Every structure is written in C-alpha cells, then in structure tokens.
C-alpha cells in the first residue's frame, strides 16, 4: 500500500475527533436535567441508542488507522519499489 501511512494517520485523527465528540456528548448530557416526560421503563429512546454511535465509529477508525500505520512501519514503507523488467530489460 503506497499511502497506508497517510490514510492510517487520517483515520486515527478522525477516530480521535469522534471520540472527543463522544466525550462531549456524554459530559453535556450528564449536566443536563431530564424532563418530566420520560419514556416508559425498559424502552430506550432512539436518541439514547444513537448517542454512542460517534464513539463506536471513533474506536473503529482509530483501530484501523493505527493498524495501517503499524503495518506500514513494519514493512519499511520508505523503500522505493523498482518496477519489474521484461526479458529485454525494459520496465513493464
């Protein structure tokens, strides 16, 4: 992969931003008071289930980005790959 380090770093940064957004949602929701009109016990409102989506996507993006950076570093991605040559000696 030619751009694995760049893509991995981008995914890791995106994952960190989404995790920060998730933290903001959690602390902002903890400070807010609940209204007297709550859903029946045992039923989760749609907002509650969707509120963890940025955190889950952030963890996945951070994991994939870290994996791509790790694999690229392990392979030694700074080495330039020479093109294969035909039997006449010309590059393909």
Helices and strands as residue ranges (DSSP letters): H 4-31, H 46-50, H 53-75
